[in-house]
Structure formats: structure tokens, C-alpha cells
Amino acid sequence: MTTEFDYDLFVIGAGSGGVRAARMAASKGKKVAVAEERYLGGTCVNVGCVPKKLFVYASQFPELFHASKGYGWSGIESPTLDWATLRDNKTTEIERLNGIYNNLIDNSGADLFDGRATIAGPHLVVVNGKTYRAKVILVATGGWPYIPEFPGSEHAISSNEMFFLDELPKTAVVVGGGYIAVEFAGILNGLGVETHLIYRGPNLLKSFDREMSDKIKEGMIAKGVNVHLNTEINEITKTDSGLLSVALNNQADMAAGLVLYATGRVANTANLGLENTATVLSNNGAIVVDENFCTAEPSIYALGDVIDRVQLTPVAIQEAMVLVDHLYGEGLARIDYSDIPTAVFCQPELGTVGLGEEQARAEYADIAVYVSDFKPMLQTLGGGADRITMKLIVDTASDKVIGCHMVGEHAAEIIQGMGIALKAGATKAHFDATVGIHPSAAEEFVTMREKAR
Ligand code: NDP
């Protein structure tokens, strides 16, 4: 680096993508700074994936208590939840992770600034009243929940607040049909809250394989979630009792202690100083970048949720690895956005990689579909109503497996391995030649022989 600059790389935002880019660049001997105004680890660690998964675990215990009876256990007939214990233990764990992130940045040799950074020019970052000259600026500021404006929308909360509630309500309304809505509907229901999931369209999780999203809807209803499709909220009013009265377009008003809007997330680009650069934003406010994550301003790069390509932590991390290779390595790494395995931690859980059946039919001349639906072994003695559904979609011409989907327990864990198989170009013949692990649910993926369609 020439003395013209204070830093080779100045990263704004210490979330999953920003921290990975900072650490990798520092490990290559670059002088790196990271500025973070809120919390280390970003959405995923603080108000996303990690605390959400802890809440999912918490919400699953009642069903396990119930199942344990068939296995001879007693003494767990009327378990109760202490919400404050769950919430505070979760916060303690998140604080531990914040500390780990702090150490990761420290140990990498990067400088960490605790404060809001703004961009004053193509090479200028201002933080805590001081201006720094950076050869490259990386914007990794993530996203923020979006709540539409309507009468009473100020009474609605976002997923951010769900992690710090003073108490759990008796009744909750969750709005949306995407990842966050179905995940929180499952959590609240499992924790004993009467839960109403309100979605404006006809199908939950509409971007996924329809057969699988229908299974999820049926499973959620069987577990007690009240699902209201084709339904919209007109107004929310606060009543004298402190409850919220929710006026709907197609049925009687509902009273709830909490209304959660999980209606998407928008890029965090406001008041960042991007107007001081040539950076271009898309219609929805995300930063436009090229295949190397470079914005229209040659010294400014962006990645992760703020570019709104795929809002997933592991994708932001991969993007960071590719960027660092581009800036300071051989420049050969490329990111492939196809066949990204993903899971939705709703209940029942979804794990998926590759194309859904509808998409596969549109893109391929001829496909074969294999489906298996069965009762998980736990339930044989446990007596629960859960089922598992697995689905493989095969391109008939090449025999390649182009879609692999699962609804049911451990779907995320199982689909991760299937993601490797699809990435490697596995054919149905490879699946058939693989020996199963018995007794497991996963073995069903290598024993499906009868085409469903
Ligand atoms: P999604 O984009 O997944 O879903 C948003 C939902 O809100 C859609 O059903 C949408 O309906 C609905 N919606 C949007 N605007 C309105 C409105 N004005 N009124 C009523 N409904 C509306 O966003 P999420 O907030 O659920 O999650 C954001 C992202 O975070 C996800 O896309 C995902 O990438 C990531 N995430 C990943 C998780 C994981 O990996 N397990 C967990 C949680 C989040 P419509 O479809 O009709 O437009």
C-alpha cells in the first residue's frame, strides 16, 4: 500500500460477509479496517439464523415430551415454559458469539471501529468524526426488515423485536408467507402461543416446490397453527386492554397480543453517503454490482444482503471469499448461484436444493419425479402425527438429479449432503448405487425406485 491511503480495505458492516472479507484480506497482509455501528456478527448472529434456531429448539420440546411417553417416560405431563429464561439464555449465548467475532477480527490484525461509518468520497470513510483514506471500500451493511405502511402499522413489530419480547403473548398474528413468517409461526405455536399466520397469496413459501410447500402448510395446520390464506390486514388498533385489534379484509377482527410483520427485508443503504460516489442502486434500493462485486464506482465494492442477490449467510461468506480472491488473489474464483442448498426452519422443516417440480417442468423437456412419504420412526412409539416427505426430480435425458427436496425432521441436516451430490452432478444411477444408512430417514433418498410421475 502506498502512503496515499490509511487502509487497503475499509469494510463497512461486521456481518457474516464483511467479517469474512476483512479476515481473509488481513491474512493476505493487507491493512484492513472494519466499522460496525450495531452488533458484531450482523443479522445472522444477533437477530437472525442463530437465535432463531435456538428458539426453534425451544419450541420443539412439547412434542418431544409427548413422544417420550410412548418410550416409557412419565413425570412430564404438564411442562411449563419460562420465557425469560429462554430469552436471556439466548442473549447470553449471542453475547458469547459477539465476543468470538471480536476476537476473530482482533486476531486477524484488522482495526475495528465501533461506530457508524459513512462514505464521503470514492476513497473516503468517516467514522467517529475522523476521515480515513481507503484504497478499496467494501459495503457489507446487510438488510433491515420491511413493514408496509397502513393504518396502525406502527403497532406491528419485526423479527428484530421478537428476540427481546418482555413476555410471550397468549395470541399472536404473523404476517407473510416467506421464510421468516413460517419459521416464527412455528416457534410461537410450539411455545404455546395461539398463532395465526396471515398471508395475502394462495400458497405459503411460493418460490419452493409446490408439493413440498403444501406439505408444510398441512403440517403446520396439524400442529395447531391457524393459517389464513388470501387474507390481508386493513388496520391495526390498540384497545384499552392493551391488546391489538386486527381488522382483516375477509373475516371478523382478531385480537392479538402481538402482530409480527415478516414481509421481506430491504438493503441497508440509507444515509450511507453513497450519493458521494458513482454507486448505482436498483429499484428496491440494493447496490448494483458486477460479477466481481464492484459497484459503478471502481473503488467501492458491495456484497451480502445489501446487493440482494440471495439473502443467505453462507452465500455472503462465499461472495466474500470470491471478492478477496479477485482483489488480492489469483482472481480465478467465481460464485455459482445455482444449486444453493437451503433450509426453512419451519415445523415441519424444509430442506431443498436444485429445482422445484414446476421450475424443472418449465426448463427441461422430460423429467421423472420420485416421491416418498412416510411416518418417521420416532413416531412409531411416540404417537405423533408428523410425516416425512422426500422428493427427487431427475432430468430423463441425462439422468441427472436436478432437484432434491425434503419436508420433515432433520431435513436441513440431510439436504446439506444432497447439495454436494447435486454440485458434483450426481445422476439417479449414482443415488441408486449408494448404500443406505439403516435405519435412517435419509436412506430413503437412495432407495426410491418407483416413479411417482
Ligand atoms: P421473504 O421474501 O421470504 O417473504 C416475504 C413475504 O412477505 C412474502 O410472502 C411476501 O408475499 C410477503 N409480503 C411482502 N410485502 C407484503 C405486504 N406489503 N403485505 C403483505 N405481505 C407482504 O422475506 P422474509 O422477510 O421472510 O425473509 C427475508 C429473507 O431472509 C429471505 O428471503 C431469506 O433469504 C432470508 N432468511 C433465510 C432464512 C433461512 O435460511 N432459514 C431464515 C429467515 C430469513 P408475496 O410472496 O405475495 O410477495
Residues whose N, C-alpha, C, O or C-beta is under 5 A from the ligand:
A	BS01	NDP	P148 G176 G177 G178 Y179 I180 A181 R200 G201 A262 T263 G264 R265 Q311 L312 A343 V344 F345
